[in-house]
């Protein structure tokens, strides 16, 4: 958790320095690349969480075969995705109104590395090797920070190209520390059919949920970049960056939540107390952050980005509220995912798409965009709570009937 605080702080410093150095207009392209990085991280999280889950459940030959299988999946999917981004780089330039398409090409080349790095992190997370897990996040974050600004200060190219190069090189450093000893990407070791089916079900449903995460967490920035001019998009990106501090802090708890819940379920112990603890932590922290954003919006905007971004200050607490609602509902979703309860995944997907539809229909100004997100997130959290209550009642009734029979 200490490492996660430092990594998130470093990532914030990276974005804040970019915002100050480039100004609102140029920062729009930089923020787009950062958003694409977040999108990539959510896709990579499918590989990480699957590896985490089965690192707890599998042992011996089954674990070795699974490990090699995950590296193979990550590499093949990464190469395929990278080729697609390369082919459609010019289309992406037109869609998001960027200065050039080369930044997408550079980004594409590094995508396979990110997915391999995600499998590494899943191994460390599942085995509770948090020292190495922390190390991979540290090397990625610090290398991105130092390399990107060295390139911006030393080379006379478009900022988007240099930022993409910094991000790509950081993936190389993020592969360390790691242990590839015994890893055979194209090994002949095969998982048993029943185990492979279990893996594919979890990967498919996790990928579905991570897709909803991408939609909910990033669609607003991408849609604002599409519907508004560069200055408005840059202002909104700064707002999103500050407001999302809640989500990134919540993610620290998710990293600890999943392996703990999976292990407790495996040992036959109650898991709900773990959920309550993390919801309490995130809820309390979120309330504090929203309150501070409500009281000191101008001060926060000025300190982080400068006076050029002050026109967006009045929306800061509202965006923080939307993110807080999402962060708390996210704890519920990952809890259910850990227990192989997939209805909340489908629910999140439907509401994620509803957020996109709402913003597409109502985007007269930036304030309306934020209001649409609050509406969608309130509905999502209420739905997650209702599912939890109904499920608990059913489980209690089933347990009571079982005890009566005994």
C-alpha positions as CSV (number, residue, x, y, z in Angstrom):
1,X,0.0,0.0,0.0
2,X,2.9,2.3,0.8
3,X,4.3,1.6,-2.7
4,X,0.9,2.2,-4.3
5,X,0.7,5.6,-2.6
6,X,4.1,6.5,-4.0
7,X,3.3,5.2,-7.5
8,X,0.0,7.1,-7.7
9,X,1.8,10.2,-6.4
10,X,4.5,9.8,-9.1
11,X,1.8,9.3,-11.8
12,X,0.0,12.4,-10.5
13,X,3.3,14.4,-10.6
14,X,3.8,13.2,-14.2
15,X,0.4,14.4,-15.3
16,X,0.6,17.7,-13.3
17,X,4.0,18.5,-14.8
18,X,2.7,17.7,-18.3
19,X,-0.3,20.0,-17.7
20,X,1.9,22.9,-16.5
21,X,4.6,22.4,-19.2
22,X,2.2,22.0,-22.2
23,X,-0.8,24.2,-21.3
24,X,-4.5,23.2,-21.8
25,X,-4.5,22.9,-25.6
26,X,-1.3,20.7,-25.9
27,X,-2.2,18.8,-22.8
28,X,-5.3,17.4,-24.5
29,X,-3.1,15.1,-26.7
30,X,-1.0,14.2,-23.7
31,X,-4.1,13.4,-21.6
32,X,-5.4,11.2,-24.5
33,X,-2.2,9.1,-24.4
34,X,-2.5,8.8,-20.6
35,X,-6.1,7.7,-21.1
36,X,-5.0,5.1,-23.6
37,X,-2.5,3.9,-21.0
38,X,-5.3,3.5,-18.5
39,X,-7.4,1.6,-21.1
40,X,-4.4,-0.6,-21.7
41,X,-4.0,-1.1,-17.9
42,X,-7.6,-2.3,-17.6
43,X,-7.1,-4.8,-20.4
44,X,-3.9,-5.9,-18.8
45,X,-5.7,-6.3,-15.6
46,X,-7.7,-9.3,-17.1
47,X,-4.4,-11.1,-17.4
48,X,-3.2,-10.0,-14.0
49,X,-6.4,-10.9,-12.1
50,X,-6.7,-14.3,-13.8
51,X,-3.1,-15.1,-12.9
52,X,-3.7,-13.9,-9.3
53,X,-6.7,-16.1,-8.8
54,X,-5.2,-19.3,-10.2
55,X,-1.8,-18.7,-8.5
56,X,-3.8,-19.2,-5.3
57,X,-5.8,-22.2,-6.6
58,X,-3.3,-24.1,-8.7
59,X,-0.2,-26.0,-7.5
60,X,2.5,-28.3,-9.0
61,X,2.3,-29.3,-12.6
62,X,-1.1,-27.5,-13.1
63,X,0.4,-24.2,-11.9
64,X,3.4,-24.5,-14.3
65,X,1.2,-25.3,-17.3
66,X,-1.2,-22.5,-16.4
67,X,1.7,-20.0,-16.0
68,X,3.1,-20.8,-19.4
69,X,-0.4,-20.6,-20.9
70,X,-0.9,-17.1,-19.5
71,X,2.3,-15.8,-20.9
72,X,1.4,-17.3,-24.3
73,X,-2.0,-15.7,-24.2
74,X,-0.6,-12.3,-23.2
75,X,2.0,-12.3,-25.9
76,X,-0.3,-13.4,-28.7
77,X,-3.1,-11.0,-27.7
78,X,-0.5,-8.2,-27.3
79,X,0.9,-8.6,-30.7
80,X,-2.5,-8.8,-32.3
81,X,-3.7,-5.6,-30.5
82,X,-0.5,-3.8,-31.4
83,X,-0.9,-4.7,-35.1
84,X,-4.5,-3.4,-35.0
85,X,-3.4,0.0,-33.5
86,X,-0.7,0.3,-36.1
87,X,-3.1,-0.4,-39.0
88,X,-5.7,2.1,-37.7
89,X,-3.3,4.8,-36.4
90,X,-4.4,7.4,-39.0
91,X,-8.1,6.6,-38.2
92,X,-7.3,7.2,-34.5
93,X,-5.7,10.5,-35.4
94,X,-8.9,11.6,-37.2
95,X,-11.2,10.3,-34.5
96,X,-9.5,12.1,-31.6
97,X,-8.3,15.2,-33.5
98,X,-4.6,14.7,-32.6
99,X,-1.6,16.4,-34.2
100,X,-0.1,13.3,-35.7
101,X,-0.6,9.5,-35.9
102,X,3.0,8.5,-35.1
103,X,2.3,8.6,-31.4
104,X,-0.2,5.8,-31.8
105,X,2.3,3.8,-33.8
106,X,4.9,4.1,-31.1
107,X,2.3,3.2,-28.5
108,X,1.3,0.1,-30.5
109,X,4.8,-1.4,-30.6
110,X,5.0,-1.5,-26.8
111,X,1.6,-3.1,-26.2
112,X,2.8,-6.8,-26.0
113,X,5.3,-5.8,-23.3
114,X,2.5,-4.4,-21.1
115,X,0.5,-7.6,-21.2
116,X,3.6,-9.8,-20.4
117,X,4.3,-7.4,-17.5
118,X,0.7,-7.9,-16.3
119,X,1.1,-11.6,-16.0
120,X,4.3,-11.0,-14.0
121,X,2.3,-8.8,-11.6
122,X,-0.5,-11.4,-11.3
123,X,2.1,-14.0,-10.3
124,X,3.5,-11.8,-7.5
125,X,0.0,-10.7,-6.4
126,X,-1.3,-14.3,-6.2
127,X,1.7,-15.5,-4.3
128,X,1.6,-12.5,-1.9
129,X,5.1,-11.5,-3.1
130,X,4.2,-7.8,-2.6
131,X,7.8,-6.7,-2.6
132,X,8.4,-7.7,-6.3
133,X,4.9,-6.5,-7.1
134,X,5.7,-3.1,-5.7
135,X,9.0,-3.1,-7.6
136,X,7.4,-3.5,-11.0
137,X,5.1,-0.6,-10.4
138,X,8.0,1.5,-9.2
139,X,10.3,0.8,-12.1
140,X,7.5,1.5,-14.6
141,X,6.4,4.8,-13.0
142,X,9.9,6.3,-12.3
143,X,11.2,5.4,-15.8
144,X,8.2,7.0,-17.4
145,X,8.5,10.1,-15.4
146,X,12.2,10.6,-16.0
147,X,12.4,9.5,-19.6
148,X,9.4,11.5,-20.8
149,X,10.6,14.8,-19.4
150,X,14.1,14.2,-20.5
151,X,12.8,13.7,-24.1
152,X,10.5,16.8,-23.9
153,X,13.4,19.0,-22.7
154,X,16.0,17.6,-25.0
155,X,14.3,16.8,-28.3
156,X,12.4,19.2,-30.7
157,X,9.6,16.8,-31.7
158,X,5.8,16.9,-31.2
159,X,5.0,16.4,-27.5
160,X,2.6,13.5,-28.4
161,X,5.4,11.6,-30.1
162,X,7.9,12.1,-27.2
163,X,5.3,11.2,-24.5
164,X,4.4,8.0,-26.4
165,X,8.1,7.1,-26.6
166,X,8.4,7.7,-22.8
167,X,5.4,5.4,-22.1
168,X,6.7,2.7,-24.4
169,X,10.2,2.7,-22.8
170,X,8.6,2.5,-19.3
171,X,7.0,-0.8,-20.2
172,X,10.5,-2.2,-20.7
173,X,11.6,-1.1,-17.3
174,X,8.3,-2.4,-15.8
175,X,9.4,-6.0,-16.7
176,X,11.8,-5.8,-13.8
177,X,12.1,-7.2,-11.2
178,X,10.8,-10.4,-12.6
179,X,11.6,-14.1,-12.7
180,X,11.3,-15.7,-16.1
181,X,13.2,-18.9,-15.0
182,X,11.3,-21.9,-16.1
183,X,8.8,-19.9,-18.3
184,X,8.3,-21.5,-21.7
185,X,5.9,-19.5,-23.7
186,X,5.2,-22.2,-26.3
187,X,5.6,-25.2,-23.9
188,X,3.8,-28.4,-24.7
189,X,2.5,-28.6,-21.1
190,X,-1.3,-28.5,-21.3
191,X,-3.9,-27.7,-18.7
192,X,-6.6,-30.4,-18.0
193,X,-9.8,-29.7,-19.9
194,X,-11.7,-28.9,-16.7
195,X,-9.0,-26.5,-15.5
196,X,-8.8,-24.8,-18.9
197,X,-12.6,-24.3,-18.9
198,X,-12.4,-22.7,-15.5
199,X,-9.6,-20.4,-16.6
200,X,-11.5,-19.3,-19.8
201,X,-14.7,-18.6,-17.9
202,X,-12.9,-16.4,-15.5
203,X,-10.9,-14.7,-18.2
204,X,-14.0,-14.0,-20.3
205,X,-16.0,-12.6,-17.4
206,X,-13.1,-10.6,-16.1
207,X,-12.5,-9.2,-19.5
208,X,-16.1,-8.3,-19.7
209,X,-15.9,-6.5,-16.3
210,X,-12.6,-4.7,-17.3
211,X,-14.3,-3.5,-20.5
212,X,-17.0,-1.9,-18.3
213,X,-14.2,-0.3,-16.3
214,X,-12.7,1.1,-19.4
215,X,-16.1,2.5,-20.5
216,X,-17.0,4.0,-17.1
217,X,-13.5,5.3,-16.3
218,X,-12.4,6.6,-19.6
219,X,-15.4,7.2,-22.0
220,X,-16.0,10.6,-20.6
221,X,-12.5,11.9,-21.5
222,X,-12.6,10.3,-25.0
223,X,-16.1,11.7,-25.6
224,X,-15.1,15.2,-24.4
225,X,-12.1,15.0,-26.7
226,X,-14.5,14.2,-29.5
227,X,-17.3,16.7,-28.8
228,X,-15.3,19.7,-27.5
229,X,-12.4,21.8,-28.6
230,X,-8.8,21.2,-27.4
231,X,-9.0,23.9,-24.7
232,X,-12.2,22.5,-23.2
233,X,-10.8,18.9,-23.5
234,X,-7.6,19.9,-21.8
235,X,-9.5,21.6,-18.9
236,X,-11.7,18.6,-18.5
237,X,-8.7,16.3,-18.5
238,X,-7.2,18.2,-15.6
239,X,-10.5,17.9,-13.7
240,X,-10.6,14.2,-14.3
241,X,-7.0,13.7,-13.2
242,X,-7.7,15.4,-9.8
243,X,-11.1,13.8,-9.3
244,X,-9.8,10.3,-9.9
245,X,-7.4,10.3,-7.0
246,X,-10.3,8.4,-5.2
247,X,-10.3,5.6,-7.7
248,X,-6.5,5.1,-7.6
249,X,-6.5,5.0,-3.9
250,X,-9.3,2.5,-4.0
251,X,-7.3,0.3,-6.3
252,X,-4.7,-0.2,-3.6
253,X,-7.4,-1.9,-1.5
254,X,-8.6,-4.0,-4.5
255,X,-5.0,-5.4,-4.9
256,X,-5.3,-6.7,-1.3
257,X,-9.0,-7.6,-1.4
258,X,-8.9,-10.2,-4.2
259,X,-6.3,-12.7,-3.0
260,X,-7.6,-12.4,0.6
261,X,-11.2,-13.1,-0.4
262,X,-10.2,-16.0,-2.7
263,X,-8.1,-17.6,0.0
264,X,-10.8,-17.2,2.7
265,X,-13.4,-18.8,0.3
266,X,-10.9,-21.7,-0.3
267,X,-10.5,-22.2,3.4
268,X,-14.2,-22.1,4.1
269,X,-14.1,-18.8,6.1
270,X,-16.6,-15.9,5.9
271,X,-15.7,-13.3,3.4
272,X,-18.2,-10.5,4.0
273,X,-16.2,-9.0,6.9
274,X,-13.3,-8.3,4.4
275,X,-15.8,-6.5,2.1
276,X,-17.2,-4.4,4.9
277,X,-13.7,-3.4,6.0
278,X,-12.7,-2.1,2.6
279,X,-16.0,-0.4,1.9
280,X,-15.6,1.4,5.2
281,X,-12.1,2.5,4.3
282,X,-12.9,3.7,0.8
283,X,-16.2,5.3,1.8
284,X,-14.6,7.3,4.6
285,X,-11.7,8.4,2.4
286,X,-14.0,9.3,-0.5
287,X,-16.2,11.4,1.7
288,X,-13.1,13.3,3.0
289,X,-11.8,14.0,-0.5
290,X,-15.2,15.2,-1.8
291,X,-15.5,17.5,1.2
292,X,-12.0,19.0,0.6
293,X,-12.7,19.5,-3.1
294,X,-16.0,21.3,-2.2
295,X,-14.3,23.7,0.3
296,X,-11.0,24.4,-1.6
297,X,-11.5,24.0,-5.4
298,X,-9.7,27.1,-6.5
299,X,-6.7,26.3,-4.2
300,X,-6.5,22.7,-5.4
301,X,-6.7,23.6,-9.1
302,X,-4.1,26.5,-8.8
303,X,-1.6,24.4,-6.8
304,X,-1.8,21.4,-9.2
305,X,-2.3,22.9,-12.6
306,X,-2.1,26.7,-12.4
307,X,-4.4,29.7,-13.0
308,X,-5.0,28.7,-16.6
309,X,-7.3,25.9,-15.4
310,X,-9.3,27.8,-12.8
311,X,-12.5,28.0,-15.0
312,X,-13.1,24.3,-14.2
313,X,-12.7,24.6,-10.4
314,X,-16.5,24.7,-9.7
315,X,-16.9,21.2,-11.1
316,X,-14.1,19.6,-9.0
317,X,-16.2,18.3,-6.1
318,X,-18.9,17.0,-8.4
319,X,-16.4,15.0,-10.4
320,X,-14.9,13.7,-7.2
321,X,-18.4,12.6,-6.1
322,X,-19.0,10.7,-9.3
323,X,-15.6,8.9,-8.9
324,X,-16.3,8.2,-5.3
325,X,-19.5,6.4,-6.1
326,X,-17.8,4.4,-8.7
327,X,-14.9,3.5,-6.4
328,X,-17.2,2.1,-3.7
329,X,-19.3,0.1,-6.2
330,X,-16.0,-1.2,-7.7
331,X,-15.1,-2.8,-4.3
332,X,-18.4,-4.7,-4.4
333,X,-17.9,-5.8,-8.0
334,X,-14.4,-7.2,-7.4
335,X,-15.6,-8.9,-4.3
336,X,-18.3,-10.7,-6.3
337,X,-15.8,-11.5,-9.1
338,X,-13.5,-13.1,-6.5
339,X,-16.4,-15.3,-5.4
340,X,-17.4,-16.3,-9.0
341,X,-20.6,-14.2,-8.8
342,X,-20.9,-12.7,-12.2
343,X,-24.3,-10.9,-12.2
344,X,-22.7,-7.6,-11.0
345,X,-20.3,-7.8,-14.0
346,X,-23.3,-7.8,-16.4
347,X,-25.0,-5.1,-14.3
348,X,-21.9,-2.9,-14.5
349,X,-21.6,-3.4,-18.2
350,X,-25.2,-2.2,-18.8
351,X,-24.8,0.8,-16.6
352,X,-21.4,1.6,-18.2
353,X,-22.9,1.7,-21.6
354,X,-25.8,3.9,-20.2
355,X,-23.2,6.4,-19.1
356,X,-21.9,6.6,-22.6
357,X,-25.4,7.0,-24.0
358,X,-26.2,9.7,-21.5
359,X,-23.1,11.7,-22.4
360,X,-23.7,11.3,-26.1
361,X,-27.3,12.6,-25.7
362,X,-26.5,15.4,-23.2
363,X,-23.2,17.2,-23.7
364,X,-24.2,20.9,-23.9
365,X,-21.3,21.8,-21.6
366,X,-18.8,20.2,-19.3
367,X,-21.1,20.5,-16.3
368,X,-23.8,18.4,-18.0
369,X,-21.2,15.7,-18.8
370,X,-20.3,15.5,-15.1
371,X,-24.0,15.4,-14.0
372,X,-24.6,12.5,-16.4
373,X,-21.8,10.5,-14.7
374,X,-23.2,11.2,-11.2
375,X,-26.6,9.9,-12.3
376,X,-25.1,6.7,-13.8
377,X,-22.9,6.1,-10.8
378,X,-25.7,6.5,-8.2
379,X,-27.8,3.9,-10.1
380,X,-24.7,1.5,-10.3
381,X,-24.0,1.7,-6.6
382,X,-27.6,1.3,-5.6
383,X,-27.9,-1.8,-7.9
384,X,-24.7,-3.3,-6.4
385,X,-26.0,-2.8,-2.8
386,X,-29.4,-4.4,-3.7
387,X,-27.7,-7.4,-5.2
388,X,-25.5,-7.9,-2.1
389,X,-28.6,-7.6,0.2
390,X,-30.7,-10.0,-1.9
391,X,-27.8,-12.5,-2.2
392,X,-27.1,-12.4,1.5
393,X,-30.8,-13.1,2.3
394,X,-30.8,-16.1,0.0
395,X,-27.6,-17.5,1.4
396,X,-28.9,-17.1,5.0
397,X,-32.2,-18.8,4.1
398,X,-30.4,-21.7,2.4
399,X,-28.0,-22.1,5.4
400,X,-31.0,-22.0,7.8
401,X,-32.8,-24.7,5.8
402,X,-29.7,-26.8,5.7
403,X,-29.3,-26.6,9.5
404,X,-32.9,-27.5,10.0
405,X,-32.5,-30.6,7.8
406,X,-29.4,-31.6,9.9
